[in-house]
């Protein structure tokens, strides 16, 4: 069942990326901190940020990550991805209140070791998803075990 869910989510992201711009960011673990090393322009535009708001920043220093409660939750999510799990979560960007973003974290390996995590994102208009909003009140994380 977990493998089926993982495959389905990957398919959904691929379908989304066929009709929308691909959005992603990358982070690495450097000295016990998760440091953003890359972000593409499409994601920056969607969340109304600049490249310097991401690249070189950590969960604690990046201005776009929201309040302390959100940062605390990310500090539990990012280690899951760094340990090899694929993780899905959503958030509401604080600088673009008209959207919510679903993020799929995928560990990237070289010679059997995780070297970085890619966050693939899909942005959705909150106003077009009014019937879903009551279900999105809670911060939810789905953990998908590796194949």
Buried (B, 14 or more C-beta within 10 A) or exposed (E): EEEEBBEEBBEEBEEBBEEEEBBBBBBBBEEEBBBBBBBBEBBBEBBBBEEEBBBEBBBEEBEBBBEEEBBEBBEEBBEBBBEEBBBBBBBBBBEBEEBBBBBBBBBEEEEEEBEBBBBBBBBBEBEEEEEEEEEBEEBEBEBBEEE
